[in-house]
Amino acid sequence: MIKMVCPNCGSDNVGHDATVRWSVDTQAYEVSGIFDNAWCDDCGWEGDDGLKEVPLGKTTHHRRNA
């Protein structure tokens, strides 16, 4: 398993622009497209270079409590 982290600070408090569509069958929104723009809520990084994949058990950054 992996997690996505910020390439700048290593935080996993990140997001990515995407498109969702409503599914009548599942009665939920389903991701139908992922765009280039990503961001980090901890350090403010934003870019289209992509997030970094790291193994789930690896510690990269301690997430701040909001």
The first five atom37 places (N, CA, C, CB, O) and aatype in JSON, in Angstrom:
{
  "aatype": [12, 9, 11, 12, 19, 4, 14, 2, 4, 7, 15, 3, 2, 19, 7, 8, 3, 0, 16, 19, 1, 17, 15, 19, 3, 16, 5, 0, 18, 6, 19, 15, 7, 9, 13, 3, 2, 0, 17, 4, 3, 3, 4, 7, 17, 6, 7, 3, 3, 7, 10, 11, 6, 19, 14, 10, 7, 11, 16, 16, 8, 8, 1, 1, 2, 0],
  "atom_mask": [
    [1, 1, 1, 1, 1],
    [1, 1, 1, 1, 1],
    [1, 1, 1, 1, 1],
    [1, 1, 1, 1, 1],
    [1, 1, 1, 1, 1],
    [1, 1, 1, 1, 1],
    [1, 1, 1, 1, 1],
    [1, 1, 1, 1, 1],
    [1, 1, 1, 1, 1],
    [1, 1, 1, 0, 1],
    [1, 1, 1, 1, 1],
    [1, 1, 1, 1, 1],
    [1, 1, 1, 1, 1],
    [1, 1, 1, 1, 1],
    [1, 1, 1, 0, 1],
    [1, 1, 1, 1, 1],
    [1, 1, 1, 1, 1],
    [1, 1, 1, 1, 1],
    [1, 1, 1, 1, 1],
    [1, 1, 1, 1, 1],
    [1, 1, 1, 1, 1],
    [1, 1, 1, 1, 1],
    [1, 1, 1, 1, 1],
    [1, 1, 1, 1, 1],
    [1, 1, 1, 1, 1],
    [1, 1, 1, 1, 1],
    [1, 1, 1, 1, 1],
    [1, 1, 1, 1, 1],
    [1, 1, 1, 1, 1],
    [1, 1, 1, 1, 1],
    [1, 1, 1, 1, 1],
    [1, 1, 1, 1, 1],
    [1, 1, 1, 0, 1],
    [1, 1, 1, 1, 1],
    [1, 1, 1, 1, 1],
    [1, 1, 1, 1, 1],
    [1, 1, 1, 1, 1],
    [1, 1, 1, 1, 1],
    [1, 1, 1, 1, 1],
    [1, 1, 1, 1, 1],
    [1, 1, 1, 1, 1],
    [1, 1, 1, 1, 1],
    [1, 1, 1, 1, 1],
    [1, 1, 1, 0, 1],
    [1, 1, 1, 1, 1],
    [1, 1, 1, 1, 1],
    [1, 1, 1, 0, 1],
    [1, 1, 1, 1, 1],
    [1, 1, 1, 1, 1],
    [1, 1, 1, 0, 1],
    [1, 1, 1, 1, 1],
    [1, 1, 1, 1, 1],
    [1, 1, 1, 1, 1],
    [1, 1, 1, 1, 1],
    [1, 1, 1, 1, 1],
    [1, 1, 1, 1, 1],
    [1, 1, 1, 0, 1],
    [1, 1, 1, 1, 1],
    [1, 1, 1, 1, 1],
    [1, 1, 1, 1, 1],
    [1, 1, 1, 1, 1],
    [1, 1, 1, 1, 1],
    [1, 1, 1, 1, 1],
    [1, 1, 1, 1, 1],
    [1, 1, 1, 1, 1],
    [1, 1, 1, 1, 1]
  ],
  "atom_positions": [
    [[0.83, -1.18, 0.0], [0.0, 0.0, 0.0], [0.87, 1.25, 0.0], [-0.94, 0.0, 1.2], [2.0, 1.24, 0.5]],
    [[0.32, 2.32, -0.58], [1.04, 3.59, -0.65], [0.18, 4.71, -0.09], [1.46, 3.9, -2.11], [-1.02, 4.54, 0.12]],
    [[0.81, 5.86, 0.14], [0.09, 7.08, 0.42], [0.69, 8.17, -0.45], [0.14, 7.45, 1.94], [1.85, 8.07, -0.87]],
    [[-0.09, 9.2, -0.71], [0.39, 10.32, -1.5], [0.82, 11.41, -0.54], [-0.71, 10.82, -2.49], [0.1, 11.73, 0.42]],
    [[1.98, 12.0, -0.79], [2.52, 13.05, 0.07], [3.0, 14.23, -0.77], [3.66, 12.5, 0.93], [3.22, 14.11, -1.98]],
    [[3.15, 15.35, -0.11], [3.65, 16.57, -0.74], [5.11, 16.39, -1.14], [3.48, 17.79, 0.2], [5.91, 15.94, -0.33]],
    [[5.47, 16.74, -2.38], [6.88, 16.63, -2.79], [7.76, 17.7, -2.13], [6.99, 16.74, -4.3], [8.98, 17.59, -2.17]],
    [[7.15, 18.73, -1.54], [7.9, 19.8, -0.91], [8.21, 19.52, 0.56], [7.13, 21.11, -1.03], [9.36, 19.65, 0.99]],
    [[7.17, 19.12, 1.34], [7.39, 18.96, 2.78], [7.15, 17.54, 3.3], [6.5, 19.91, 3.53], [7.47, 17.24, 4.45]],
    [[6.58, 16.65, 2.47], [6.36, 15.27, 2.89], [5.05, 15.03, 3.61], [0.0, 0.0, 0.0], [4.78, 13.89, 4.0]],
    [[4.22, 16.06, 3.81], [2.95, 15.89, 4.5], [1.97, 15.06, 3.67], [2.33, 17.26, 4.82], [2.0, 15.11, 2.44]],
    [[1.1, 14.3, 4.35], [0.05, 13.58, 3.63], [-1.27, 14.35, 3.68], [-0.13, 12.17, 4.22], [-2.32, 13.8, 3.36]],
    [[-1.22, 15.62, 4.08], [-2.39, 16.48, 4.14], [-2.51, 17.2, 2.78], [-2.29, 17.52, 5.33], [-2.34, 18.41, 2.69]],
    [[-2.8, 16.42, 1.74], [-2.77, 16.89, 0.36], [-4.1, 16.67, -0.34], [-1.65, 16.19, -0.41], [-4.94, 15.89, 0.13]],
    [[-4.29, 17.36, -1.45], [-5.49, 17.2, -2.26], [-5.15, 17.25, -3.74], [0.0, 0.0, 0.0], [-4.03, 17.59, -4.13]],
    [[-6.13, 16.9, -4.56], [-5.93, 16.83, -6.0], [-7.25, 17.19, -6.68], [-5.44, 15.41, -6.45], [-8.3, 16.69, -6.27]],
    [[-7.21, 18.03, -7.7], [-8.43, 18.37, -8.44], [-8.94, 17.15, -9.2], [-8.17, 19.53, -9.42], [-8.16, 16.39, -9.77]],
    [[-10.27, 16.99, -9.19], [-10.88, 15.85, -9.87], [-12.31, 16.19, -10.28], [-10.85, 14.59, -8.97], [-12.89, 17.17, -9.79]],
    [[-12.86, 15.39, -11.15], [-14.26, 15.48, -11.56], [-14.98, 14.25, -11.05], [-14.4, 15.62, -13.1], [-14.46, 13.14, -11.13]],
    [[-16.18, 14.46, -10.52], [-17.0, 13.33, -10.09], [-18.34, 13.38, -10.8], [-17.2, 13.34, -8.55], [-18.8, 14.44, -11.22]],
    [[-18.97, 12.22, -10.92], [-20.3, 12.11, -11.52], [-21.17, 11.27, -10.61], [-20.24, 11.5, -12.95], [-20.7, 10.31, -9.99]],
    [[-22.44, 11.62, -10.54], [-23.39, 10.87, -9.72], [-23.73, 9.56, -10.41], [-24.68, 11.71, -9.46], [-24.02, 9.53, -11.6]],
    [[-23.69, 8.47, -9.64], [-24.07, 7.15, -10.15], [-25.42, 6.76, -9.55], [-22.98, 6.08, -9.81], [-25.56, 6.67, -8.33]],
    [[-26.4, 6.55, -10.4], [-27.71, 6.1, -9.94], [-27.58, 4.7, -9.34], [-28.74, 6.1, -11.11], [-28.25, 4.38, -8.35]],
    [[-26.73, 3.86, -9.93], [-26.57, 2.48, -9.46], [-26.0, 2.39, -8.05], [-25.68, 1.71, -10.41], [-26.5, 1.63, -7.22]],
    [[-24.95, 3.17, -7.76], [-24.31, 3.08, -6.45], [-24.83, 4.12, -5.47], [-22.81, 3.24, -6.6], [-24.54, 4.06, -4.28]],
    [[-25.6, 5.1, -5.98], [-26.13, 6.2, -5.16], [-25.01, 6.97, -4.47], [-27.1, 5.66, -4.12], [-25.11, 7.33, -3.29]],
    [[-23.96, 7.21, -5.22], [-22.8, 7.95, -4.7], [-22.08, 8.62, -5.86], [-21.84, 7.0, -3.93], [-22.23, 8.23, -7.02]],
    [[-21.28, 9.66, -5.53], [-20.41, 10.24, -6.54], [-19.24, 9.31, -6.8], [-19.92, 11.65, -6.1], [-18.7, 8.7, -5.88]],
    [[-18.84, 9.2, -8.06], [-17.7, 8.38, -8.45], [-16.73, 9.25, -9.24], [-18.14, 7.15, -9.29], [-17.14, 10.05, -10.08]],
    [[-15.43, 9.1, -8.96], [-14.41, 9.88, -9.66], [-14.4, 9.47, -11.13], [-13.0, 9.66, -9.01], [-14.3, 8.29, -11.46]],
    [[-14.52, 10.48, -12.0], [-14.5, 10.2, -13.44], [-13.28, 10.81, -14.13], [-15.77, 10.72, -14.08], [-13.02, 10.51, -15.3]],
    [[-12.54, 11.65, -13.43], [-11.34, 12.23, -14.01], [-10.51, 12.91, -12.95], [0.0, 0.0, 0.0], [-11.04, 13.51, -12.01]],
    [[-9.2, 12.83, -13.1], [-8.26, 13.48, -12.18], [-7.43, 14.46, -13.0], [-7.34, 12.43, -11.43], [-6.89, 14.1, -14.04]],
    [[-7.33, 15.7, -12.52], [-6.59, 16.74, -13.22], [-5.18, 16.88, -12.65], [-7.33, 18.08, -13.13], [-4.84, 16.24, -11.66]],
    [[-4.37, 17.72, -13.28], [-2.96, 17.87, -12.91], [-2.75, 18.6, -11.58], [-2.24, 18.61, -13.99], [-1.81, 18.28, -10.86]],
    [[-3.6, 19.56, -11.24], [-3.35, 20.41, -10.09], [-3.47, 19.66, -8.76], [-4.31, 21.57, -10.09], [-4.47, 19.0, -8.5]],
    [[-2.44, 19.77, -7.93], [-2.42, 19.18, -6.59], [-1.94, 20.25, -5.63], [-1.5, 17.89, -6.54], [-1.34, 21.24, -6.04]],
    [[-2.2, 20.04, -4.31], [-1.79, 21.01, -3.31], [-1.54, 20.36, -1.96], [-2.84, 22.1, -3.18], [-1.94, 19.22, -1.72]],
    [[-0.87, 21.12, -1.08], [-0.6, 20.69, 0.29], [-1.2, 21.72, 1.24], [0.93, 20.52, 0.54], [-0.89, 22.91, 1.14]],
    [[-2.03, 21.27, 2.15], [-2.64, 22.18, 3.12], [-1.68, 22.59, 4.22], [-3.86, 21.53, 3.73], [-1.92, 23.58, 4.91]],
    [[-0.59, 21.85, 4.42], [0.36, 22.18, 5.48], [1.37, 23.26, 5.07], [1.11, 20.93, 5.91], [1.57, 24.23, 5.81]],
    [[2.0, 23.11, 3.91], [3.05, 24.08, 3.53], [2.6, 25.05, 2.45], [4.29, 23.34, 3.06], [3.32, 26.01, 2.15]],
    [[1.43, 24.82, 1.85], [0.93, 25.72, 0.82], [1.42, 25.43, -0.58], [0.0, 0.0, 0.0], [1.1, 26.16, -1.51]],
    [[2.2, 24.36, -0.76], [2.68, 23.99, -2.09], [1.5, 23.75, -3.01], [3.59, 22.73, -2.02], [0.48, 23.21, -2.59]],
    [[1.64, 24.15, -4.26], [0.63, 23.88, -5.28], [1.37, 23.7, -6.6], [-0.44, 25.01, -5.37], [2.3, 24.46, -6.89]],
    [[0.97, 22.75, -7.38], [1.62, 22.55, -8.66], [1.01, 21.43, -9.45], [0.0, 0.0, 0.0], [0.09, 20.75, -9.0]],
    [[1.53, 21.27, -10.66], [1.04, 20.2, -11.52], [2.12, 19.15, -11.78], [0.55, 20.77, -12.84], [2.02, 18.36, -12.71]],
    [[3.15, 19.16, -10.93], [4.23, 18.17, -11.04], [3.83, 16.83, -10.42], [5.49, 18.69, -10.38], [4.52, 15.83, -10.62]],
    [[2.75, 16.81, -9.68], [2.27, 15.57, -9.08], [2.73, 15.4, -7.64], [0.0, 0.0, 0.0], [3.71, 15.99, -7.19]],
    [[1.99, 14.57, -6.94], [2.31, 14.23, -5.57], [3.29, 13.06, -5.58], [1.04, 13.88, -4.76], [3.46, 12.4, -6.6]],
    [[3.92, 12.82, -4.46], [4.91, 11.75, -4.34], [4.27, 10.52, -3.7], [6.13, 12.23, -3.52], [3.54, 10.65, -2.71]],
    [[4.53, 9.35, -4.23], [4.05, 8.09, -3.66], [5.09, 7.54, -2.69], [3.74, 7.04, -4.77], [6.26, 7.44, -3.04]],
    [[4.67, 7.19, -1.48], [5.56, 6.55, -0.51], [4.84, 5.35, 0.1], [6.01, 7.55, 0.59], [3.61, 5.34, 0.16]],
    [[5.58, 4.35, 0.56], [4.95, 3.21, 1.23], [4.16, 3.68, 2.43], [6.01, 2.17, 1.65], [4.58, 4.59, 3.14]],
    [[3.01, 3.07, 2.68], [2.1, 3.48, 3.73], [2.75, 3.51, 5.1], [0.91, 2.58, 3.75], [2.44, 4.41, 5.88]],
    [[3.62, 2.58, 5.44], [4.23, 2.53, 6.76], [5.36, 3.51, 6.98], [0.0, 0.0, 0.0], [5.82, 3.67, 8.11]],
    [[5.84, 4.19, 5.92], [6.98, 5.1, 6.05], [6.54, 6.44, 6.63], [7.65, 5.3, 4.69], [5.56, 7.02, 6.16]],
    [[7.25, 6.93, 7.64], [6.96, 8.22, 8.23], [7.69, 9.3, 7.44], [7.38, 8.26, 9.72], [8.91, 9.25, 7.28]],
    [[6.93, 10.28, 6.94], [7.53, 11.37, 6.19], [7.3, 12.72, 6.83], [6.99, 11.39, 4.8], [8.07, 13.65, 6.61]],
    [[6.25, 12.84, 7.64], [5.87, 14.13, 8.21], [4.8, 13.87, 9.24], [5.37, 15.12, 7.11], [3.95, 13.0, 9.05]],
    [[4.84, 14.59, 10.32], [3.79, 14.46, 11.32], [2.71, 15.48, 11.0], [4.34, 14.67, 12.76], [2.97, 16.68, 10.99]],
    [[1.52, 15.0, 10.73], [0.41, 15.87, 10.37], [-0.02, 16.72, 11.55], [-0.77, 15.05, 9.86], [-0.18, 16.22, 12.66]],
    [[-0.2, 18.01, 11.31], [-0.66, 18.92, 12.34], [-2.14, 18.72, 12.58], [-0.37, 20.37, 11.96], [-2.9, 18.46, 11.65]],
    [[-2.56, 18.85, 13.82], [-3.97, 18.79, 14.14], [-4.62, 20.11, 13.77], [-4.2, 18.47, 15.62], [-4.1, 21.18, 14.08]],
    [[-5.78, 20.02, 13.11], [-6.49, 21.25, 12.71], [-7.51, 21.62, 13.76], [-7.17, 21.07, 11.33], [-8.21, 22.62, 13.61]]
  ]
}
